[in-house]
Amino acid sequence: MLYYQPSCSFNEMDPVSAKCLREYVVEKGMKIRICCHFDKNLLGEEDTAIYFCQACREFMEKQGFHTKSLWEILDEDQKFVFPDYSGMHFVIQDCWRDREHPEIHRAVRSLLDKMHIAYTELPRSREHSDYCGTLHFETVQYKDDIPSFDHLSHNGKEMCRKLMEEKAAQLNGMPVITCCARCYKGFIEGGAHPVHLMTLITGNYIGREKELEERTIEIMQKPDTRYAMRPKQ
C-alpha cells in the first residue's frame, strides 16, 4: 500500500497547491498520513511512504519505513497533465539533503522538461549541493565568522541574513526553483525570488508570485510552535 506523507511546511506555505496534491494522491488510491511526528500508524514491509519533504523522509527512514519520492511518482504517471510554462527560465536549486538521492535529481529535471521550463544549474548542484536554507550552507564569504556550516540560524538573525544573501547572490537576480521548504525560506531570507516545484507542477504559480512570497515572510516572522508540540523521543 502507498501512504502519502504530506509536508507540513509546504501545506502552510502554499495550501492551494497542497490541496491539489491531496486530491491527486487520493485519486491514485493512496492513504494520507498526518504529520510524520504524530502519526502512530506503523507501516509494514509491503507498504511505502510517499514523500517530498526531506525532513519527512529522514524521520520515516529512521523508523524503518520504505520511502519513495512524489517527484518519481509524478514523473512515472503517463496520464498526469502538466502545465506548460513555454520556456520560462529559472535557476534550479538541489537541496543539500538530497545530495545522495540521484533518483530525485533525475525525476526533477524530467518534470521540468515536461513543463517546458528552461533552467540553469548552479555550480554546486546534484550530489555536490551545498545548501539547505538556514540548516546548511557551505559559505565562502563568511566561513571564518561561523563555527559550522550547519544550523546557521544559531548564529543570530543578522549573520543568518548575510549568509542567505550570499547564496541568493549566486542567482544573478533570476528566480529559483526549489524542492525543499527550507531552501525556499532561505532564499526568501536572502531577498531572492524562489518558487517551490510543487507549486509549478500543480499550476498555481502564475499570478500568485507575490502572494506566495508574502505568505512565507509572514510565516517566518511567527514562532514555530510545532517542534514544542512534537512527542519527545
Buried (B, 14 or more C-beta within 10 A) or exposed (E): EBBBBBBBBBBBBBEEBBEBBBEBBEEBEBBBBEBBBEBEEEBEEEBBBBBBBBBBBEBBEEEEBBBBBBBBBBBEEEEBEBBEBEEBEBBBBBBBBBBEBEEBBBBBBBBBEBBEBEBEEBEBBBEEBBBBBBBBBBBEEBEEEBEEBBEBBEBEEEBBBBBBBBBBEBBEEEBBBBBBBBBBBBBBBBEBBBBBBBBBBBBBBEEBEEEBBEBBEEBEEEEEEEEEEEEEE
